[in-house]
């Protein structure tokens, strides 16, 4: 089941997946409206959706052109759909104007409410929050945040969509924590007023936007902190603001206000400026693998093993879009370039082709840094690092960092490759002093301290044979989803209790 989910959700980029899921929920809502199961007429839904998407996309394109950056239309399309699901659908002129205004405010907020070109707040939440304040202040006929998507009839498609988004982004734990804290808070409030816990759970799950909010709003990557514990802390804060009643003037415990507070918390946790880098060039480090070097204009904070999302605008972008996540392969150093490694298969994406076609001196933007694939702080803990192909990149960063710091770690690297010839990051592995077990085509020679594990599929039994103390090591596995899922189970069957994974879904 997990392999099937990885294959399905990884077939498209995260942005395309969210667009498909939101569009599917919208289609279900339209059918329910035609059947008389929603409080809104089909024309209300269609008109509101078209206005929200058109206003958000057009204003985002115009704002980007004014400040001379490339617009990201997938992101704008998602923002428009979110506004559609949150604002009360309307067919009259004032109602549609208010929906369009929410879209424009959302687009502009990415550029105006920003620090060093990094936006702070979820754009949809900003647009909805401001227009709702205007409505409550007395704007006649305006629509406002009704979160009409929180209805029993849409619960199943919303829950499926939210699960797929949280699964793909590896934020299921964050979503579950948010839901549990929110439900606990509501149950406690109901019990204090003499109502039943069952009624509290039913009302919260069936008649509130809790699940939609967790899957499609809270999970927005650019306004989340980089580390998992930080994300969990934000989930708790947002859940309490989401459910504990309060009112100060026009501001109350609305979902959009709760999210904006969480976004502000995330901003102080994470990268507090946009990432701007100069492309220095590339070098081939394997038969189909290239390393690309970038010099940031300001130091970028990251932990060895983390990833960065790169934006490469290009013409005729395919369905995978113009933004992709890449593990950083270099060690953290304020003065050194940042490097990434990519493989180039025969049928490569337009993004990878555009990336390799960059000319030195080109400016490339990174949107965020994140991830929890970090080695333990205890340098005395024995480690097993299992890499499949390009999955070696986070380990290259981690081992180079450990070498630079003079750390003496007990590390075994199991490196699986399907290509003969030059092995990416072999020199970094050799310099680290780690013991390396190589699986793949037999090389002519092996560096000192390396052993050959043979060809064919890597299994838990083969790893345990080459590394007898596998059960005593903390294990990190990185590579394609199928390999990671197989080896995670296989290693646990061999006694490994602490297995951490990082995979390249949709790579």
C-alpha positions as CSV (number, residue, x, y, z in Angstrom):
1,X,0.0,0.0,0.0
2,X,2.8,2.5,0.9
3,X,4.6,1.8,-2.3
4,X,1.4,2.4,-4.3
5,X,0.8,5.7,-2.4
6,X,4.4,6.8,-3.1
7,X,4.0,6.0,-6.8
8,X,0.6,7.7,-7.2
9,X,1.4,10.9,-5.1
10,X,4.9,11.1,-6.6
11,X,3.8,11.1,-10.2
12,X,3.3,14.8,-10.2
13,X,4.7,17.8,-8.3
14,X,3.3,18.8,-4.9
15,X,1.6,21.9,-6.5
16,X,0.0,19.8,-9.3
17,X,-1.2,17.2,-6.7
18,X,-2.9,19.9,-4.6
19,X,-4.5,21.5,-7.7
20,X,-5.9,18.1,-8.7
21,X,-7.2,17.3,-5.2
22,X,-8.8,20.7,-4.7
23,X,-10.4,20.5,-8.2
24,X,-11.8,17.1,-7.4
25,X,-13.3,18.4,-4.2
26,X,-14.8,21.2,-6.1
27,X,-16.3,18.8,-8.7
28,X,-17.9,16.8,-5.9
29,X,-19.3,20.0,-4.4
30,X,-20.8,20.9,-7.8
31,X,-22.5,17.5,-8.1
32,X,-23.8,17.8,-4.5
33,X,-25.2,21.2,-5.4
34,X,-27.0,19.9,-8.4
35,X,-28.5,17.2,-6.2
36,X,-29.7,19.8,-3.7
37,X,-27.4,18.6,-0.9
38,X,-25.5,22.0,-0.5
39,X,-26.9,25.3,0.6
40,X,-25.4,27.0,-2.5
41,X,-26.7,26.8,-6.1
42,X,-24.5,25.5,-8.9
43,X,-24.2,28.9,-10.5
44,X,-23.1,30.4,-7.2
45,X,-20.3,27.8,-7.0
46,X,-19.2,28.2,-10.6
47,X,-19.2,32.0,-10.5
48,X,-17.3,32.2,-7.2
49,X,-14.7,29.7,-8.3
50,X,-14.0,31.4,-11.6
51,X,-13.8,34.8,-10.0
52,X,-11.5,33.6,-7.2
53,X,-9.1,31.8,-9.5
54,X,-9.1,34.6,-12.2
55,X,-8.6,37.4,-9.7
56,X,-5.8,35.7,-7.8
57,X,-4.0,34.5,-10.9
58,X,-4.2,37.8,-12.8
59,X,-3.2,39.9,-9.8
60,X,-0.3,37.6,-9.0
61,X,0.9,37.8,-12.6
62,X,0.7,41.6,-12.6
63,X,2.4,42.0,-9.3
64,X,5.2,39.7,-10.3
65,X,5.7,41.6,-13.5
66,X,5.8,45.0,-11.7
67,X,8.6,43.9,-9.4
68,X,10.3,41.9,-12.2
69,X,10.1,38.4,-10.9
70,X,8.6,35.3,-12.5
71,X,5.1,34.5,-11.4
72,X,4.3,31.0,-10.1
73,X,0.9,30.4,-11.5
74,X,0.4,27.0,-9.9
75,X,0.7,28.6,-6.5
76,X,-1.7,31.3,-7.5
77,X,-4.2,28.8,-8.8
78,X,-4.1,26.9,-5.4
79,X,-4.6,30.2,-3.6
80,X,-7.7,31.0,-5.7
81,X,-9.2,27.5,-5.0
82,X,-8.6,27.9,-1.3
83,X,-10.4,31.3,-1.3
84,X,-13.3,29.7,-3.2
85,X,-13.7,27.0,-0.5
86,X,-13.5,29.5,2.4
87,X,-15.5,32.5,1.2
88,X,-19.3,32.1,1.0
89,X,-20.2,31.5,-2.7
90,X,-22.1,34.4,-4.2
91,X,-23.6,35.3,-7.6
92,X,-24.4,39.0,-7.0
93,X,-22.0,41.8,-7.8
94,X,-21.0,42.8,-4.2
95,X,-20.4,39.2,-3.3
96,X,-18.2,38.5,-6.3
97,X,-16.3,41.7,-5.8
98,X,-15.5,40.7,-2.3
99,X,-14.2,37.3,-3.5
100,X,-12.1,39.0,-6.2
101,X,-10.8,41.4,-3.6
102,X,-9.7,38.5,-1.4
103,X,-7.8,37.1,-4.3
104,X,-6.0,40.4,-5.1
105,X,-5.1,41.0,-1.4
106,X,-3.8,37.4,-1.2
107,X,-1.6,37.9,-4.3
108,X,-0.3,41.3,-3.2
109,X,0.4,40.1,0.3
110,X,3.2,37.8,-0.9
111,X,5.1,40.9,-2.0
112,X,4.0,43.6,0.5
113,X,4.0,41.6,3.7
114,X,7.4,40.2,3.2
115,X,10.8,40.5,4.8
116,X,13.8,40.5,2.5
117,X,11.5,39.2,-0.3
118,X,10.2,36.3,1.8
119,X,6.5,36.3,2.5
120,X,5.4,35.6,6.0
121,X,1.7,34.6,5.8
122,X,-0.4,32.2,3.9
123,X,-1.7,34.3,1.1
124,X,-5.2,32.8,1.1
125,X,-5.5,33.3,4.9
126,X,-4.5,37.0,4.5
127,X,-7.0,37.7,1.7
128,X,-9.9,36.0,3.6
129,X,-8.9,37.7,6.9
130,X,-8.9,41.2,5.5
131,X,-12.1,40.9,3.5
132,X,-13.9,39.4,6.5
133,X,-12.8,42.3,8.6
134,X,-14.1,44.7,5.9
135,X,-17.4,42.8,5.8
136,X,-17.9,42.8,9.5
137,X,-17.0,46.5,9.6
138,X,-20.1,47.2,7.5
139,X,-19.4,46.6,3.8
140,X,-23.0,45.9,2.4
141,X,-23.5,42.6,0.5
142,X,-19.9,41.4,0.8
143,X,-19.0,37.8,1.2
144,X,-16.9,36.7,4.2
145,X,-15.2,33.6,5.5
146,X,-17.9,30.9,6.0
147,X,-15.6,27.9,5.5
148,X,-18.5,26.2,3.7
149,X,-16.2,23.3,2.8
150,X,-16.7,22.0,6.4
151,X,-19.9,20.0,5.7
152,X,-20.7,16.3,6.3
153,X,-21.3,15.8,2.6
154,X,-17.8,16.8,1.7
155,X,-16.0,15.1,4.6
156,X,-15.0,12.0,2.7
157,X,-13.4,13.7,-0.3
158,X,-11.8,16.3,1.9
159,X,-10.4,13.7,4.3
160,X,-8.9,11.7,1.4
161,X,-7.4,14.8,-0.1
162,X,-6.0,16.0,3.2
163,X,-4.5,12.6,3.9
164,X,-2.8,12.5,0.5
165,X,-1.3,16.0,0.9
166,X,0.0,15.3,4.4
167,X,1.3,11.9,3.4
168,X,3.2,13.3,0.3
169,X,4.7,16.1,2.4
170,X,5.5,13.8,5.3
171,X,3.5,15.9,7.7
172,X,1.0,13.3,8.8
173,X,2.2,13.6,12.4
174,X,1.7,17.3,12.3
175,X,-1.8,17.0,11.0
176,X,-2.7,14.3,13.5
177,X,-1.4,16.4,16.4
178,X,-3.4,19.4,15.2
179,X,-6.6,17.4,15.0
180,X,-6.1,15.7,18.4
181,X,-5.3,19.0,20.2
182,X,-8.3,20.7,18.5
183,X,-10.7,17.9,19.3
184,X,-9.4,17.7,22.9
185,X,-9.9,21.4,23.3
186,X,-13.5,21.3,21.9
187,X,-14.4,18.2,24.0
188,X,-13.2,19.9,27.2
189,X,-15.3,23.0,26.4
190,X,-18.4,20.9,25.7
191,X,-17.9,18.9,28.9
192,X,-17.6,22.1,31.0
193,X,-20.9,23.3,29.6
194,X,-22.6,20.0,30.3
195,X,-22.7,18.6,26.7
196,X,-21.4,15.2,25.7
197,X,-17.9,14.4,24.3
198,X,-19.5,12.5,21.4
199,X,-21.5,15.6,20.4
200,X,-18.3,17.7,20.5
201,X,-16.5,15.2,18.2
202,X,-19.4,14.9,15.8
203,X,-19.8,18.7,15.4
204,X,-16.1,19.3,15.1
205,X,-15.5,16.6,12.4
206,X,-18.7,16.9,10.5
207,X,-19.6,20.7,10.7
208,X,-16.2,22.5,10.8
209,X,-13.3,22.9,8.4
210,X,-10.9,21.1,10.8
211,X,-9.8,18.4,8.3
212,X,-9.6,20.7,5.3
213,X,-7.6,23.2,7.3
214,X,-5.1,20.6,8.5
215,X,-4.6,19.1,5.1
216,X,-4.6,22.2,2.8
217,X,-3.9,25.3,4.9
218,X,-1.7,24.4,7.8
219,X,0.5,22.2,5.6
220,X,1.4,25.1,3.2
221,X,5.2,24.6,3.0
222,X,6.5,28.1,2.5
223,X,4.9,29.2,5.8
224,X,6.0,26.3,8.0
225,X,9.1,26.1,10.1
226,X,11.9,23.8,8.9
227,X,12.1,21.2,11.7
228,X,9.5,18.7,12.8
229,X,9.4,19.7,16.4
230,X,8.8,23.3,15.4
231,X,6.0,22.2,13.1
232,X,4.4,20.2,16.0
233,X,4.7,23.2,18.3
234,X,3.0,25.4,15.7
235,X,0.2,22.8,15.2
236,X,-0.5,22.9,19.0
237,X,-0.6,26.7,19.0
238,X,-2.8,26.9,16.0
239,X,-5.2,24.2,17.2
240,X,-5.8,26.1,20.5
241,X,-6.3,29.4,18.7
242,X,-8.6,27.6,16.3
243,X,-10.9,26.2,19.1
244,X,-10.7,28.4,22.2
245,X,-13.3,31.1,21.9
246,X,-12.2,34.7,22.2
247,X,-13.1,38.1,20.7
248,X,-11.2,41.3,20.6
249,X,-13.0,43.9,18.5
250,X,-13.4,42.5,15.0
251,X,-10.8,39.7,15.7
252,X,-11.9,36.3,17.1
253,X,-10.9,32.7,17.0
254,X,-11.4,32.2,13.3
255,X,-9.3,29.6,11.4
256,X,-7.7,32.3,9.3
257,X,-6.6,34.2,12.3
258,X,-5.2,31.1,14.0
259,X,-3.2,30.3,10.8
260,X,-1.8,33.8,10.6
261,X,-0.5,33.6,14.1
262,X,1.0,30.2,13.3
263,X,2.7,31.6,10.2
264,X,4.3,34.4,12.3
265,X,5.6,31.8,14.7
266,X,7.0,29.8,11.8
267,X,8.7,32.8,10.4
268,X,10.8,33.3,13.5
269,X,11.7,29.6,13.5
270,X,12.9,29.4,9.9
271,X,14.8,31.1,7.1
272,X,13.8,34.8,7.5
273,X,14.8,36.0,4.0
274,X,14.4,34.9,0.4
275,X,17.3,32.8,-0.9
276,X,19.1,34.4,-3.9
277,X,22.1,32.5,-5.4
278,X,24.4,32.9,-8.3
279,X,25.0,29.8,-10.4
280,X,28.7,29.0,-10.6
281,X,28.7,26.0,-12.9
282,X,28.4,22.2,-13.0
283,X,30.6,19.2,-13.1
284,X,29.9,15.6,-13.9
285,X,30.5,13.3,-10.9
286,X,29.0,10.1,-12.3
287,X,27.8,8.6,-15.6
288,X,24.4,10.3,-15.3
289,X,25.0,12.5,-12.3
290,X,25.9,16.2,-12.2
291,X,26.8,18.5,-9.3
292,X,25.7,22.1,-9.5
293,X,27.3,24.9,-7.5
294,X,25.6,28.1,-6.3
295,X,26.9,31.0,-4.3
296,X,24.3,32.6,-2.1
297,X,24.3,36.4,-1.8
298,X,23.9,36.0,2.0
299,X,24.7,33.0,4.2
300,X,22.0,30.3,4.2
301,X,21.3,28.5,7.5
302,X,20.8,24.7,7.1
303,X,21.6,21.5,8.8
304,X,23.5,18.7,7.0
305,X,20.9,16.4,5.5
306,X,18.3,19.1,4.8
307,X,16.8,20.1,1.5
308,X,16.1,23.3,-0.4
309,X,13.3,24.1,-2.9
310,X,14.7,25.7,-6.1
311,X,12.8,27.8,-8.6
312,X,13.9,27.6,-12.2
313,X,11.4,29.5,-14.4
314,X,11.5,28.1,-18.0
315,X,9.4,28.0,-21.1
316,X,7.3,25.0,-22.0
317,X,7.5,23.6,-18.4
318,X,6.1,20.1,-18.3
319,X,3.6,18.9,-15.7
320,X,6.3,18.8,-13.0
321,X,6.5,22.5,-12.9
322,X,9.3,25.0,-12.2
323,X,9.9,24.3,-8.5
324,X,11.7,21.2,-7.1
325,X,13.2,20.0,-3.9
326,X,16.8,18.9,-3.7
327,X,18.9,17.6,-0.8
328,X,22.0,19.9,-0.2
329,X,25.2,17.9,-0.8
330,X,27.6,20.4,0.6
331,X,28.5,21.0,4.2
332,X,27.3,24.2,6.0
333,X,29.8,26.9,5.6
334,X,29.0,30.6,5.3
335,X,31.7,31.3,2.7
336,X,31.5,28.1,0.6
337,X,29.1,27.5,-2.3
338,X,26.0,25.4,-1.9
339,X,25.9,22.3,-4.1
340,X,23.2,19.9,-5.3
341,X,23.4,16.7,-7.3
342,X,20.9,15.5,-9.9
343,X,20.7,12.5,-12.1
344,X,19.7,12.9,-15.8
345,X,17.8,9.9,-17.1
346,X,17.0,9.5,-20.8
347,X,13.5,11.0,-20.3
348,X,14.3,13.9,-18.1
349,X,11.9,16.6,-16.9
350,X,11.9,20.1,-18.4
351,X,13.1,21.4,-15.0
352,X,16.2,19.3,-15.0
353,X,17.0,20.2,-18.6
354,X,16.6,23.9,-17.7
355,X,18.8,23.5,-14.6
356,X,21.6,21.9,-16.6
357,X,21.3,24.6,-19.3
358,X,21.9,27.4,-16.9
359,X,24.8,29.7,-17.8
360,X,27.3,30.7,-15.1
361,X,26.2,34.0,-13.5
362,X,22.5,33.2,-13.7
363,X,20.5,34.1,-10.6
364,X,18.5,31.2,-9.0
365,X,16.0,31.6,-6.2
366,X,15.4,29.1,-3.3
367,X,12.1,29.3,-1.6
368,X,12.8,27.4,1.6
369,X,15.1,25.1,3.6
370,X,13.7,22.2,5.7
371,X,13.8,18.6,6.7
372,X,14.6,16.5,9.7
373,X,17.0,14.0,8.1
374,X,19.8,14.9,10.5
375,X,22.4,12.8,12.3
376,X,22.2,12.5,16.1
377,X,24.1,15.0,18.1
378,X,25.8,12.1,20.1
379,X,28.9,11.4,18.0
380,X,29.5,8.2,19.8
381,X,26.4,6.5,18.5
382,X,27.1,4.0,15.8
383,X,25.4,4.7,12.4
384,X,24.4,2.9,9.3
385,X,23.8,5.1,6.2
386,X,22.0,3.3,3.4
387,X,22.0,5.2,0.0
388,X,20.3,4.2,-3.2
389,X,21.7,6.1,-6.2
390,X,21.2,9.9,-5.8
391,X,20.2,9.2,-2.2
392,X,23.9,9.7,-1.4
393,X,23.5,13.5,-1.5
394,X,22.4,14.1,2.1
395,X,25.1,11.7,3.4
396,X,27.7,13.6,1.4
397,X,26.7,16.8,3.3
398,X,26.6,15.1,6.7
399,X,30.0,13.3,6.3
400,X,31.7,16.3,4.9
401,X,30.4,18.3,7.9
402,X,31.6,15.7,10.3
403,X,35.0,15.6,8.7
404,X,35.4,19.4,8.8
405,X,34.5,19.4,12.5
406,X,37.0,16.6,13.3
407,X,34.2,14.2,14.5
408,X,35.2,10.6,14.9
409,X,31.9,8.8,14.3
410,X,31.5,5.0,13.9
411,X,29.8,5.1,10.4
412,X,29.1,2.3,7.9
413,X,27.8,3.4,4.5
414,X,25.9,0.9,2.3
415,X,25.9,2.4,-1.2
416,X,23.7,0.8,-3.9
417,X,24.1,1.9,-7.5
418,X,23.1,0.6,-10.9
419,X,25.8,2.4,-12.8
420,X,29.3,1.3,-13.5
421,X,32.1,3.8,-13.6
422,X,32.7,7.0,-11.5
423,X,30.9,6.9,-8.2
424,X,29.3,10.2,-7.0
425,X,31.0,11.5,-3.8
426,X,33.4,8.6,-3.5
427,X,36.2,11.0,-2.5
428,X,34.1,12.5,0.3
429,X,33.2,9.0,1.6
430,X,36.9,8.0,1.5
431,X,37.9,11.2,3.3
432,X,35.4,10.7,6.1
433,X,37.0,7.4,7.1
434,X,33.6,5.6,7.0
435,X,33.5,1.9,6.1
436,X,31.7,1.6,2.8
437,X,29.9,-1.5,1.5
438,X,29.3,-1.1,-2.3
439,X,26.4,-2.8,-4.1
440,X,26.2,-2.7,-7.8
441,X,28.5,-3.4,-10.8
442,X,31.9,-4.6,-9.6
443,X,34.5,-1.8,-9.9
444,X,38.1,-2.4,-11.0
445,X,39.4,-1.2,-7.7
446,X,38.0,-0.1,-4.3
447,X,39.4,2.5,-1.9
448,X,40.9,1.3,1.3
449,X,38.3,0.3,3.9
450,X,35.6,-0.4,1.2
451,X,34.1,-3.8,0.6
452,X,32.1,-5.1,-2.3
453,X,28.6,-6.4,-1.4
454,X,27.7,-7.8,-4.9
455,X,25.2,-7.0,-7.6
456,X,21.4,-7.4,-7.5
457,X,18.7,-6.1,-5.2
458,X,19.9,-5.0,-1.8
459,X,17.9,-6.8,1.0
460,X,17.9,-6.7,4.7
461,X,19.6,-10.1,4.8
462,X,22.4,-8.9,2.5
463,X,22.9,-5.9,4.7
464,X,23.0,-7.9,7.9
465,X,25.5,-10.3,6.3
466,X,27.9,-7.5,5.4
467,X,27.2,-5.5,8.6
468,X,26.6,-8.0,11.4
469,X,25.9,-5.3,14.1
470,X,23.1,-3.7,12.1
471,X,20.7,-4.1,15.1
472,X,23.0,-1.9,17.3
473,X,23.2,1.0,14.8
474,X,20.9,3.9,14.2
475,X,20.0,3.6,10.5
476,X,19.3,6.3,7.9
477,X,18.0,5.3,4.5
478,X,17.9,7.7,1.5
479,X,16.9,7.1,-2.1
480,X,13.9,6.3,-4.3
481,X,10.6,5.6,-2.5
482,X,10.4,1.9,-3.4
483,X,14.0,1.2,-2.2
484,X,13.4,3.2,1.0
485,X,10.2,1.5,1.9
486,X,11.6,-2.0,1.2
487,X,14.7,-1.5,3.2
488,X,13.0,0.2,6.1
489,X,10.9,-2.9,6.6
490,X,13.8,-5.2,5.9
491,X,16.1,-3.5,8.3
492,X,13.5,-3.6,11.1
493,X,13.1,-7.3,10.5
494,X,16.9,-7.6,11.1
495,X,16.6,-6.0,14.5
496,X,17.2,-2.3,13.6
497,X,14.9,-0.3,16.0
498,X,15.7,3.2,14.9
499,X,15.3,3.7,11.1
500,X,15.0,7.2,9.7
501,X,14.2,7.7,6.0
502,X,14.4,10.4,3.3
503,X,13.1,9.8,-0.2
504,X,12.9,11.6,-3.4
505,X,9.2,11.5,-4.3
506,X,8.4,13.0,-7.7
507,X,12.1,13.6,-8.3
